[in-house]
Amino acid sequence: MSTDDRLEKQRIADELEEPAREANRLARKLGLDPFDVNYWVVDYDEMNELIAYGGFQSRYPHWRWGMGYDRQRKQRQFLGGKAFEIVNNDDPSNAFLQESNALADQKAVITHVEAHADFFKNNEWFRLFGTSPDAAAMLERHGETVAEYMEDPDISREAVEEWIDHVLCLEDNIDQHRTFTTAEGWTEDGEMPEDLAENLDELDLSEEVRKQVFSEEWLDAMADDGDGPTFPAEPEKDILAFLRAHGKAYDDDAEKATDYEEWQREILEMLRKEAYYFAPQKMTKVMNEGWASYWESKMMAGERFAAADEFVSYADHMAQVLGSPGLNPYKLGLELWQYIENRRNRREVVEHLLRVEGVTWRNFADTVDLDAVLESLEPDPLVADPVTHLDSLDPEDPRIDADALAAARAGDIDAETYPWKLLTYEGLAERHYSLVRPQSRGFLKRISQEELERTSRYLFDTDRYTTVEEAVEAVDRAAGWDRMREVRESHNDVTFLDEFLTDEFVDDNDYFTYEYTHTTRDFRVTSTDAEDVKKKLMLQFTNFGKPTIAVHDGNYRNRNELLLAHHYNGVGLELTEAKQTLERVFELWGRPVALKTIVKEIDEHDIEVARRRDREPKPTERGRLIRFDGESFEAEELDDEEIADIRATEVDYNTKPDEWL
């Protein structure tokens, strides 16, 4: 980069103070309540490093970060990818802007970040980790601790890195729906104490001592087919916590399990804590990115945060983000938030219209002129263009910010550049009312008779209106935004999709499912039904899109072996990867490990018959146990009774394309 170019980039960076300040003020006017945000301007290499580090400047030393950095650099070099922003969940949040980006891009990033900071602060799933995460300091401490262990002459760096590798293969095997607690002293009700987990056959105890030490029920259970009472008493999803409490390290030299070294125990717990910190971001990817895209669009386009000479560039980049192929969380999230806004605004209007004398759900279409209703819902010119009507604005109007109006009339604020300063939340809600936008004008008319009847059934017989005009005048224009904030507060991606991915949304946005079909030997569209689309999408987000694995027994078959179970949802495991993971788990348990799962099998003859009949073959589901003893694998078939507790019941995602595995 030439000196002139560098100075130009620095000049642009210096211009960001005002946009950052005003974006925060606008976000708060729109009803958002973000964490304070520190903005940092970084160069190209620093941005690549931050992306590789997961949005933080300091992490523990490990080869994964270098691999991530190299991947990011090559992606941008050869595939034309461009980094716009990175922001972390912290109080205050920290956001990083790449100095080489144009001012239009920087403004877009800032507005996007303010919405992310609001989501971080107000979504309850982030609060499971604590109200003030102090993440940067936590991750820096972890990095320093790992570095100290690597520099310890009594501990080899290779051993530390290998231990981290073992733990990271299970980083998503936590219970992300449970409030984070440290694993120190971790126990569960009904869990077998660790000293009782030892094999009784290895204890040289007399029958009299056995009866004194162990209850009769416990001894009877131990004698039942050689199996003792399982611990934990219920399947445990937090595999890392279970290993922290009961695991041992396998000593290759001694060829046996040994207690964890202190550094092993501490690193396992640190990585577990980091997994809990990052879990909410994985659980709310669609919601969070859609939320940020929605409010970015409102600020950049709706409130002209992008200047006239910047708008085309902004619109082009926004279109690229929303037009990215594959499952695009920005696009899906944005469309769902817009749908939630429109649906709540429509319900608000319909509820008022159904209170008009003579209007019922049965005669609604014949008695209400919805075109006239939409015209009445157009924003008042006073809020649509407050600067032009500056002298006509009434400071007593609840839509007008009286203090800002006085300042604008005195020339103390730039209302021409920031007209939103003249309006309150109510005024901005009217100014941006969703049902009158060109792309949404058909939404009110699309209401079904079924929804009209359902809305009418739950109406309280109050606030009756004599005319349609009177009813429309009473409509709360902020109802959609208020509902969006309620949803933002309580949902994660799974519940978000489950509640709002309706038939109407799927039809309106042309979503469909596709699968690999054996009859045609390629991928084909299989359904446009909302329930099918929902199942496929929820599969991507349940348990971070990973198979759900839980600890079922820490003393399997009374041999101190660990039994893991795959909670099967109709989608089989990739067995090669499952075996590689079991090898890692063995190092963390120190003794043989086993995994029970369900596999789908399709006979080649059945495929040929089905192909001739132009229909899909029906696979056979069989239970299978895979066991690793530290040297070799063995597999055995399980009968239906042994897999009854892991078989899909209400939820069955059927099959999916191979690349989804």
JOGILIN-V54914 format. One record per backbone hydrogen bond with DSSP energy under -0.5 kcal/mol. CO is the residue of the C=O (numbers start at 0). NH is the residue of the N-H. E is the energy in kcal/mol with one decimal. If there is no record, write none. Layout:
co=CO nh=NH e=E
co=CO nh=NH e=E
This chain:
co=1 nh=5 e=-2.6
co=2 nh=6 e=-2.5
co=3 nh=7 e=-2.1
co=4 nh=8 e=-2.4
co=5 nh=9 e=-2.3
co=6 nh=10 e=-2.3
co=7 nh=11 e=-2.2
co=8 nh=12 e=-2.2
co=9 nh=13 e=-2.3
co=10 nh=14 e=-0.9
co=11 nh=14 e=-0.7
co=12 nh=15 e=-1.6
co=13 nh=16 e=-0.7
co=14 nh=18 e=-0.8
co=15 nh=19 e=-2.2
co=16 nh=20 e=-2.1
co=17 nh=21 e=-2.9
co=18 nh=22 e=-2.4
co=19 nh=23 e=-1.6
co=20 nh=24 e=-1.7
co=21 nh=25 e=-2.6
co=22 nh=26 e=-2.6
co=23 nh=27 e=-2.0
co=24 nh=28 e=-1.9
co=25 nh=29 e=-2.0
co=26 nh=31 e=-2.5
co=27 nh=30 e=-1.3
co=35 nh=91 e=-0.6
co=35 nh=92 e=-2.3
co=36 nh=38 e=-0.6
co=37 nh=94 e=-2.9
co=39 nh=41 e=-0.6
co=39 nh=96 e=-3.3
co=41 nh=98 e=-3.0
co=42 nh=46 e=-2.3
co=43 nh=47 e=-2.0
co=44 nh=48 e=-2.2
co=45 nh=49 e=-2.4
co=46 nh=50 e=-2.4
co=47 nh=51 e=-2.2
co=48 nh=52 e=-2.0
co=49 nh=54 e=-3.3
co=49 nh=55 e=-0.5
co=50 nh=53 e=-1.4
co=61 nh=64 e=-1.0
co=61 nh=65 e=-0.7
co=62 nh=66 e=-2.0
co=63 nh=67 e=-2.4
co=64 nh=68 e=-2.5
co=65 nh=69 e=-2.3
co=66 nh=70 e=-2.3
co=67 nh=71 e=-2.4
co=68 nh=72 e=-2.5
co=69 nh=73 e=-2.3
co=70 nh=74 e=-2.3
co=71 nh=75 e=-2.0
co=72 nh=76 e=-2.0
co=73 nh=77 e=-3.1
co=73 nh=78 e=-0.6
co=74 nh=78 e=-1.8
co=74 nh=80 e=-1.3
co=81 nh=83 e=-0.5
co=85 nh=95 e=-2.4
co=87 nh=89 e=-1.1
co=92 nh=37 e=-3.0
co=93 nh=87 e=-1.6
co=94 nh=39 e=-2.7
co=95 nh=85 e=-0.8
co=96 nh=41 e=-2.9
co=96 nh=98 e=-0.5
co=97 nh=100 e=-1.8
co=101 nh=105 e=-2.1
co=102 nh=106 e=-2.4
co=103 nh=107 e=-1.9
co=104 nh=108 e=-2.5
co=105 nh=109 e=-2.4
co=106 nh=110 e=-2.4
co=107 nh=111 e=-2.2
co=108 nh=112 e=-2.9
co=109 nh=113 e=-2.2
co=110 nh=114 e=-1.3
co=111 nh=115 e=-1.9
co=112 nh=116 e=-2.9
co=113 nh=117 e=-1.5
co=114 nh=118 e=-2.1
co=115 nh=119 e=-3.0
co=116 nh=34 e=-0.8
co=116 nh=120 e=-1.7
co=117 nh=121 e=-1.8
co=118 nh=122 e=-2.2
co=122 nh=125 e=-1.2
co=122 nh=126 e=-0.7
co=123 nh=127 e=-0.5
co=124 nh=127 e=-0.6
co=125 nh=128 e=-1.1
co=126 nh=129 e=-0.8
co=127 nh=179 e=-1.9
co=133 nh=137 e=-1.9
co=134 nh=138 e=-3.0
co=135 nh=139 e=-2.0
co=136 nh=140 e=-2.4
co=137 nh=141 e=-2.3
co=138 nh=142 e=-2.3
co=139 nh=143 e=-2.3
co=140 nh=144 e=-2.3
co=141 nh=145 e=-2.5
co=142 nh=146 e=-2.3
co=143 nh=147 e=-2.1
co=144 nh=148 e=-2.0
co=145 nh=149 e=-2.3
co=146 nh=150 e=-1.6
co=147 nh=151 e=-0.7
co=148 nh=151 e=-0.7
co=151 nh=154 e=-1.8
co=155 nh=159 e=-1.7
co=156 nh=160 e=-2.6
co=157 nh=161 e=-2.5
co=158 nh=162 e=-2.1
co=159 nh=163 e=-2.4
co=160 nh=164 e=-2.3
co=161 nh=165 e=-2.1
co=162 nh=166 e=-2.2
co=163 nh=167 e=-2.8
co=164 nh=168 e=-1.2
co=166 nh=169 e=-2.1
co=167 nh=170 e=-1.5
co=169 nh=172 e=-2.2
co=171 nh=173 e=-1.4
co=172 nh=238 e=-1.0
co=172 nh=239 e=-1.3
co=173 nh=175 e=-1.0
co=174 nh=177 e=-1.9
co=182 nh=185 e=-2.3
co=187 nh=190 e=-2.2
co=192 nh=195 e=-0.9
co=192 nh=196 e=-0.7
co=193 nh=196 e=-1.1
co=194 nh=197 e=-0.7
co=198 nh=201 e=-1.6
co=199 nh=202 e=-1.6
co=201 nh=203 e=-0.6
co=202 nh=204 e=-2.0
co=205 nh=209 e=-2.4
co=206 nh=210 e=-2.0
co=207 nh=211 e=-1.6
co=208 nh=212 e=-2.6
co=209 nh=213 e=-3.1
co=214 nh=218 e=-2.3
co=215 nh=219 e=-2.5
co=216 nh=220 e=-2.3
co=217 nh=221 e=-2.2
co=218 nh=222 e=-1.8
co=219 nh=223 e=-0.8
co=220 nh=223 e=-0.6
co=222 nh=224 e=-1.2
co=223 nh=226 e=-2.1
co=230 nh=553 e=-2.2
co=234 nh=236 e=-0.6
co=235 nh=550 e=-2.9
co=236 nh=238 e=-2.2
co=237 nh=241 e=-2.0
co=238 nh=242 e=-2.6
co=239 nh=243 e=-2.4
co=240 nh=244 e=-1.8
co=241 nh=245 e=-2.4
co=242 nh=246 e=-2.9
co=248 nh=250 e=-0.6
co=248 nh=257 e=-3.1
co=249 nh=251 e=-0.7
co=250 nh=254 e=-1.8
co=250 nh=255 e=-1.2
co=255 nh=250 e=-2.8
co=257 nh=248 e=-2.5
co=260 nh=264 e=-2.3
co=261 nh=265 e=-2.5
co=262 nh=266 e=-2.2
co=263 nh=267 e=-2.2
co=264 nh=268 e=-1.9
co=265 nh=269 e=-2.3
co=266 nh=270 e=-2.6
co=267 nh=271 e=-2.0
co=268 nh=272 e=-2.4
co=269 nh=273 e=-2.2
co=270 nh=274 e=-2.1
co=271 nh=275 e=-1.9
co=272 nh=276 e=-2.0
co=273 nh=277 e=-2.5
co=274 nh=278 e=-1.1
co=275 nh=279 e=-0.7
co=277 nh=281 e=-1.4
co=278 nh=282 e=-2.2
co=279 nh=283 e=-1.2
co=281 nh=284 e=-0.7
co=282 nh=492 e=-2.8
co=283 nh=287 e=-3.2
co=284 nh=288 e=-2.3
co=285 nh=289 e=-2.3
co=286 nh=290 e=-2.7
co=287 nh=291 e=-2.4
co=288 nh=292 e=-2.3
co=289 nh=293 e=-2.5
co=290 nh=294 e=-2.1
co=291 nh=295 e=-2.2
co=292 nh=296 e=-2.2
co=293 nh=297 e=-2.1
co=294 nh=298 e=-2.3
co=295 nh=299 e=-3.3
co=296 nh=300 e=-2.1
co=296 nh=301 e=-1.8
co=297 nh=302 e=-1.1
co=298 nh=304 e=-2.1
co=299 nh=305 e=-1.9
co=300 nh=303 e=-0.8
co=304 nh=306 e=-0.6
co=306 nh=309 e=-2.0
co=306 nh=310 e=-1.4
co=309 nh=313 e=-2.4
co=310 nh=314 e=-3.2
co=311 nh=315 e=-2.2
co=312 nh=316 e=-2.1
co=313 nh=317 e=-2.6
co=314 nh=318 e=-2.1
co=315 nh=319 e=-1.7
co=316 nh=320 e=-2.1
co=317 nh=321 e=-2.5
co=318 nh=322 e=-1.6
co=320 nh=323 e=-1.0
co=325 nh=327 e=-1.0
co=326 nh=328 e=-0.8
co=327 nh=331 e=-2.6
co=328 nh=332 e=-2.2
co=329 nh=333 e=-2.3
co=330 nh=334 e=-2.5
co=331 nh=335 e=-2.1
co=332 nh=336 e=-2.4
co=333 nh=337 e=-2.3
co=334 nh=338 e=-1.9
co=335 nh=339 e=-2.5
co=336 nh=340 e=-2.4
co=337 nh=341 e=-2.6
co=338 nh=342 e=-2.9
co=339 nh=343 e=-2.3
co=340 nh=344 e=-2.4
co=341 nh=345 e=-2.7
co=342 nh=346 e=-2.3
co=343 nh=347 e=-2.2
co=344 nh=348 e=-2.1
co=345 nh=349 e=-2.9
co=346 nh=350 e=-2.8
co=347 nh=351 e=-1.5
co=348 nh=352 e=-2.4
co=349 nh=353 e=-2.6
co=351 nh=354 e=-1.1
co=352 nh=355 e=-1.6
co=354 nh=464 e=-1.9
co=355 nh=358 e=-2.3
co=357 nh=359 e=-0.5
co=359 nh=363 e=-0.7
co=362 nh=365 e=-0.7
co=362 nh=366 e=-1.8
co=363 nh=367 e=-1.9
co=366 nh=368 e=-0.5
co=367 nh=369 e=-1.1
co=368 nh=372 e=-1.9
co=369 nh=373 e=-2.6
co=370 nh=374 e=-1.9
co=371 nh=375 e=-2.0
co=372 nh=376 e=-1.4
co=373 nh=377 e=-0.5
co=374 nh=377 e=-0.9
co=379 nh=382 e=-1.6
co=379 nh=383 e=-2.6
co=380 nh=384 e=-2.1
co=382 nh=385 e=-0.5
co=384 nh=388 e=-1.1
co=386 nh=389 e=-1.4
co=388 nh=391 e=-1.3
co=388 nh=392 e=-0.9
co=389 nh=392 e=-0.8
co=392 nh=394 e=-0.6
co=393 nh=396 e=-2.0
co=396 nh=399 e=-2.2
co=398 nh=423 e=-2.0
co=399 nh=401 e=-1.0
co=400 nh=404 e=-2.5
co=401 nh=405 e=-2.2
co=402 nh=406 e=-2.1
co=403 nh=407 e=-2.7
co=404 nh=408 e=-2.4
co=405 nh=409 e=-1.4
co=406 nh=411 e=-3.1
co=406 nh=412 e=-0.7
co=407 nh=410 e=-1.2
co=412 nh=414 e=-1.4
co=413 nh=417 e=-2.4
co=417 nh=420 e=-1.7
co=418 nh=421 e=-1.8
co=419 nh=422 e=-1.6
co=421 nh=400 e=-2.4
co=423 nh=427 e=-2.6
co=424 nh=428 e=-2.3
co=425 nh=429 e=-1.8
co=426 nh=430 e=-2.4
co=427 nh=431 e=-1.9
co=429 nh=432 e=-1.4
co=432 nh=435 e=-0.8
co=433 nh=436 e=-1.7
co=436 nh=439 e=-1.8
co=436 nh=440 e=-0.8
co=437 nh=440 e=-0.7
co=439 nh=442 e=-1.9
co=439 nh=443 e=-0.5
co=441 nh=445 e=-1.0
co=443 nh=446 e=-1.2
co=447 nh=451 e=-2.1
co=448 nh=452 e=-2.6
co=449 nh=453 e=-2.3
co=450 nh=454 e=-2.7
co=451 nh=455 e=-2.4
co=452 nh=456 e=-2.1
co=453 nh=457 e=-1.1
co=455 nh=458 e=-1.2
co=459 nh=461 e=-2.5
co=464 nh=356 e=-2.7
co=466 nh=470 e=-1.6
co=467 nh=471 e=-2.6
co=468 nh=472 e=-1.9
co=469 nh=473 e=-0.9
co=470 nh=473 e=-0.7
co=471 nh=474 e=-1.4
co=474 nh=476 e=-0.8
co=475 nh=478 e=-1.4
co=477 nh=481 e=-2.6
co=478 nh=482 e=-2.3
co=479 nh=483 e=-2.1
co=480 nh=484 e=-2.0
co=481 nh=485 e=-1.7
co=482 nh=486 e=-2.3
co=483 nh=487 e=-2.6
co=484 nh=488 e=-1.4
co=485 nh=489 e=-1.1
co=486 nh=489 e=-0.6
co=486 nh=490 e=-2.0
co=488 nh=123 e=-2.8
co=491 nh=495 e=-2.8
co=492 nh=496 e=-2.6
co=493 nh=497 e=-2.3
co=494 nh=498 e=-2.1
co=495 nh=499 e=-2.2
co=496 nh=500 e=-1.9
co=499 nh=501 e=-1.9
co=501 nh=505 e=-2.5
co=502 nh=506 e=-2.6
co=503 nh=507 e=-2.4
co=504 nh=508 e=-2.0
co=505 nh=509 e=-0.7
co=505 nh=510 e=-1.7
co=506 nh=509 e=-0.6
co=512 nh=525 e=-2.5
co=512 nh=526 e=-1.2
co=514 nh=516 e=-0.5
co=514 nh=523 e=-2.5
co=516 nh=520 e=-1.7
co=516 nh=521 e=-0.9
co=521 nh=516 e=-2.6
co=523 nh=514 e=-2.1
co=526 nh=512 e=-3.0
co=528 nh=532 e=-2.4
co=529 nh=533 e=-2.8
co=530 nh=534 e=-2.2
co=531 nh=535 e=-2.2
co=532 nh=536 e=-2.5
co=533 nh=537 e=-3.0
co=534 nh=538 e=-1.6
co=535 nh=539 e=-0.8
co=536 nh=539 e=-0.8
co=536 nh=540 e=-0.7
co=537 nh=540 e=-0.7
co=537 nh=541 e=-2.5
co=540 nh=543 e=-1.5
co=541 nh=544 e=-1.3
co=542 nh=545 e=-2.1
co=546 nh=548 e=-0.7
co=547 nh=566 e=-2.8
co=549 nh=564 e=-2.4
co=550 nh=235 e=-2.2
co=552 nh=562 e=-3.3
co=554 nh=557 e=-2.2
co=555 nh=558 e=-1.4
co=555 nh=560 e=-0.7
co=560 nh=555 e=-2.6
co=560 nh=562 e=-0.5
co=561 nh=563 e=-0.6
co=561 nh=593 e=-2.9
co=562 nh=551 e=-2.9
co=562 nh=552 e=-1.5
co=563 nh=595 e=-2.3
co=564 nh=549 e=-2.0
co=564 nh=566 e=-0.7
co=565 nh=567 e=-1.5
co=568 nh=652 e=-2.9
co=569 nh=571 e=-0.5
co=572 nh=574 e=-1.0
co=573 nh=577 e=-2.2
co=574 nh=578 e=-2.3
co=575 nh=579 e=-1.8
co=576 nh=580 e=-2.2
co=577 nh=581 e=-2.2
co=578 nh=582 e=-1.8
co=579 nh=583 e=-1.2
co=580 nh=584 e=-2.6
co=581 nh=585 e=-2.3
co=582 nh=586 e=-1.0
co=583 nh=587 e=-0.9
co=584 nh=587 e=-0.7
co=584 nh=588 e=-1.9
co=585 nh=589 e=-3.2
co=586 nh=249 e=-0.9
co=591 nh=561 e=-1.9
co=592 nh=627 e=-3.0
co=593 nh=563 e=-3.1
co=594 nh=625 e=-2.9
co=595 nh=565 e=-2.7
co=596 nh=623 e=-2.6
co=598 nh=621 e=-2.5
co=600 nh=619 e=-3.0
co=602 nh=606 e=-1.9
co=603 nh=607 e=-2.2
co=604 nh=608 e=-2.4
co=605 nh=609 e=-2.6
co=606 nh=610 e=-2.4
co=607 nh=611 e=-2.0
co=608 nh=612 e=-1.5
co=609 nh=614 e=-2.6
co=610 nh=613 e=-1.0
co=616 nh=618 e=-0.6
co=619 nh=600 e=-2.5
co=619 nh=621 e=-0.5
co=621 nh=598 e=-2.8
co=622 nh=637 e=-2.0
co=623 nh=596 e=-2.6
co=624 nh=635 e=-2.0
co=625 nh=594 e=-2.6
co=626 nh=633 e=-2.1
co=627 nh=592 e=-2.2
co=631 nh=628 e=-1.7
co=633 nh=626 e=-2.9
co=635 nh=624 e=-2.8
co=637 nh=622 e=-0.8
co=638 nh=641 e=-0.8
co=638 nh=642 e=-0.8
co=639 nh=642 e=-0.6
co=640 nh=643 e=-0.7
co=642 nh=645 e=-1.4
co=642 nh=646 e=-1.0
co=645 nh=567 e=-1.2
co=649 nh=651 e=-0.6
co=656 nh=659 e=-2.2
co=657 nh=660 e=-1.7
